Amino acid sequence: MIELIIFIILILDAIAANLIAWFGSHWWTQLLGSLSRYFPMAKGWAAWYLILVLWIGYLTLVDKKVVFY
């Protein structure tokens, strides 16, 4: 059960990071100001993060047959 909760938190974080990277880069720059040079929102890293979360979720939840209800 704890694996499911951790997976849901990670998948929500990965989806939010991708939405910001692909559609909210101007907002990100305004929010952080000069710090956005040091913490850029990169589309490639956000997509890779989502892929890794999905893969780890598959390995931990589907292979162990955790029920999603």
N, C-alpha and C positions, 0 to 999 in steps of 0.2 A: 504494500500500500504506500509506503514512503517513497518507493521508486516512482510511482505514478505522480505523486505530488511534486517531486523534484523535476520530473519530466515536464509537467504542465508549466511550472515556473520557468524552466529553461526555454520551452518552445514559445511562450509568450514574450520572453526577452528577445529571442532570436527574430521573431516576427516584427517586434517593435524596432529592433535595430535595422532590419531590412527596409521597413517603411520609411524610417528617417533617412537611411542612406540613399534610397532611390527617389524619394519624393520630398524630403525635408531638409536638403543640404543647406538651403538659404536660411531656414529657421535655425539650424544647428550653428551656423556661422554667427548669426545675430545673438543667439543665446550665450555662446562662449566668448564672443569677441576675439581678442588677440590670442586667447588660449586655443582657438580652433586651428591655429597653425601647428600646434604641438599635439593636438588630439583630433586629427581629421576623421571624418566619417567616410570610410572607403567602402565602395560598393562590393569590391571583390572579397574583402575580409568579412563583411556582413553576410554575403551569400555563402561563403565557406563555413561560417559559424552556424548558419541554418542547416546546411548539409550535414555537418558533424553532429548537431543536436538530433536531427532526424535519424541518423545512422545509429547513434548511441541509444536513442529511444527504441529503435527497432531491435537492437541486440539485447537490451535489458527487458523490454516489455513483451514483445511479440514472441521471442524465442522461449521465454519463461511462461508464456500464455497467461499474462496478467489480464484479468477481465476489465473492460473499460465501462463499468457501470457501478 
